Amino acid sequence: MLIVVPYYVYILRCDDDSYYTGFSEDLPLRMKLHWEGKGARYTRMHKPKKLVYVERFDSRSDAMNREKQVKKLNHHQKYLLITSHIKT
């Protein structure tokens, strides 16, 4: 039986209203590290406020490629991505 390990691309909104984009195999652990100030350098300097977006992938390479795409977006484009996926 083939076990697929999911990977996640996520966006955090920080206290200064900037966005941080990352990817992880273990999203709960990664969020814990960000909240505790032990995550990425960016989130140590810009305290994360809220997880605002998540995409799931079945391969590491797909997640890494998507992370690169999202990181190239400007602030407004990330906002549009986030708000286009909010269910009302």
C-alpha contacts under 8 A as a table, 3 or more apart, distances in Angstrom:
res1	aa1	res2	aa2	distance
4	V	58	D	6.26
4	V	59	S	7.97
5	V	25	E	7.40
5	V	58	D	6.37
5	V	59	S	7.42
6	P	25	E	6.21
6	P	56	R	6.47
6	P	57	F	5.64
6	P	58	D	4.90
6	P	59	S	6.78
7	Y	23	F	7.01
7	Y	24	S	5.65
7	Y	25	E	4.44
7	Y	26	D	7.42
7	Y	56	R	5.78
7	Y	57	F	5.07
7	Y	58	D	6.19
7	Y	59	S	6.47
7	Y	60	R	6.08
7	Y	63	A	6.18
8	Y	23	F	5.27
8	Y	24	S	5.28
8	Y	25	E	6.21
8	Y	26	D	7.92
8	Y	27	L	6.76
8	Y	54	V	6.49
8	Y	55	E	5.54
8	Y	56	R	4.63
8	Y	57	F	6.04
8	Y	63	A	6.38
9	V	21	T	7.21
9	V	22	G	5.70
9	V	23	F	4.22
9	V	24	S	6.67
9	V	54	V	5.66
9	V	55	E	5.22
9	V	56	R	6.63
9	V	57	F	7.96
9	V	63	A	6.06
9	V	64	M	7.89
9	V	66	R	7.19
9	V	67	E	5.98
10	Y	21	T	5.68
10	Y	22	G	5.52
10	Y	23	F	6.03
10	Y	51	L	7.39
10	Y	52	V	7.61
10	Y	53	Y	5.32
10	Y	54	V	4.36
10	Y	55	E	6.43
11	I	19	Y	6.38
11	I	20	Y	5.50
11	I	21	T	4.48
11	I	22	G	6.59
11	I	51	L	6.17
11	I	52	V	5.78
11	I	53	Y	5.03
11	I	54	V	6.65
12	L	19	Y	5.55
12	L	20	Y	5.09
12	L	21	T	6.49
12	L	48	P	6.18
12	L	49	K	7.10
12	L	50	K	5.64
12	L	51	L	4.52
12	L	52	V	5.64
12	L	53	Y	7.16
13	R	17	D	5.86
13	R	18	S	5.91
13	R	19	Y	4.71
13	R	20	Y	6.54
13	R	48	P	5.89
13	R	49	K	5.62
13	R	50	K	5.32
13	R	51	L	6.40
13	R	52	V	6.46
14	C	17	D	5.14
14	C	18	S	5.36
14	C	19	Y	5.98
14	C	20	Y	7.28
14	C	43	T	7.56
14	C	46	H	5.85
14	C	47	K	5.42
14	C	48	P	4.02
14	C	49	K	4.83
14	C	50	K	6.92
15	D	18	S	7.33
15	D	46	H	6.48
15	D	47	K	5.61
15	D	48	P	6.00
15	D	49	K	5.48
16	D	46	H	6.83
16	D	47	K	7.96
18	S	46	H	7.94
18	S	75	H	7.42
19	Y	75	H	7.26
19	Y	78	K	7.89
20	Y	42	Y	7.41
20	Y	43	T	7.26
21	T	67	E	6.85
21	T	70	V	7.18
21	T	71	K	6.28
22	G	67	E	6.32
23	F	63	A	6.69
23	F	64	M	6.92
23	F	67	E	6.53
24	S	27	L	5.64
24	S	30	R	6.75
26	D	29	L	5.57
26	D	30	R	6.19
27	L	30	R	5.02
27	L	31	M	6.05
28	P	31	M	5.19
28	P	32	K	6.23
29	L	32	K	5.04
29	L	33	L	6.31
30	R	33	L	5.13
30	R	34	H	6.32
30	R	39	G	7.06
31	M	34	H	5.04
31	M	35	W	6.13
31	M	39	G	8.00
32	K	35	W	5.17
32	K	36	E	6.12
33	L	36	E	5.15
33	L	37	G	6.22
33	L	38	K	4.80
33	L	39	G	4.78
34	H	37	G	5.21
34	H	38	K	5.69
34	H	39	G	4.28
34	H	40	A	6.96
34	H	43	T	6.35
34	H	44	R	7.44
34	H	48	P	6.96
35	W	38	K	7.53
35	W	39	G	7.73
35	W	47	K	7.70
35	W	48	P	6.63
36	E	39	G	7.54
37	G	43	T	6.89
37	G	44	R	5.02
37	G	47	K	7.59
38	K	44	R	6.87
39	G	43	T	6.45
39	G	44	R	6.73
40	A	43	T	5.42
40	A	44	R	6.39
41	R	44	R	5.05
41	R	45	M	6.45
42	Y	45	M	5.26
42	Y	46	H	5.92
43	T	46	H	4.72
43	T	47	K	5.29
43	T	48	P	5.98
44	R	47	K	6.01
48	P	51	L	7.95
51	L	54	V	7.95
52	V	82	I	6.69
53	Y	82	I	5.82
53	Y	85	H	7.91
56	R	63	A	7.69
57	F	60	R	7.39
57	F	62	D	6.45
57	F	63	A	5.76
58	D	62	D	7.46
58	D	63	A	7.96
59	S	62	D	5.35
59	S	63	A	6.41
60	R	63	A	5.15
60	R	64	M	6.10
61	S	64	M	5.05
61	S	65	N	6.06
62	D	65	N	5.17
62	D	66	R	6.15
63	A	66	R	5.12
63	A	67	E	6.07
64	M	67	E	5.03
64	M	68	K	6.30
65	N	68	K	5.19
65	N	69	Q	6.38
66	R	69	Q	4.98
66	R	70	V	6.19
67	E	70	V	5.18
67	E	71	K	6.06
68	K	71	K	5.16
68	K	72	K	6.45
69	Q	72	K	5.39
69	Q	73	L	6.99
70	V	73	L	5.34
70	V	78	K	7.23
71	K	74	N	7.84
73	L	76	H	7.91
73	L	77	Q	5.58
73	L	78	K	6.00
74	N	77	Q	5.28
74	N	78	K	6.25
75	H	78	K	5.22
75	H	79	Y	6.24
76	H	79	Y	4.94
76	H	80	L	6.24
77	Q	80	L	5.04
77	Q	81	L	6.21
78	K	81	L	4.98
78	K	82	I	6.13
79	Y	82	I	5.12
79	Y	83	T	6.09
80	L	83	T	5.18
80	L	84	S	5.87
81	L	84	S	5.28
81	L	85	H	6.72
82	I	85	H	5.61
82	I	86	I	6.77
83	T	86	I	5.25
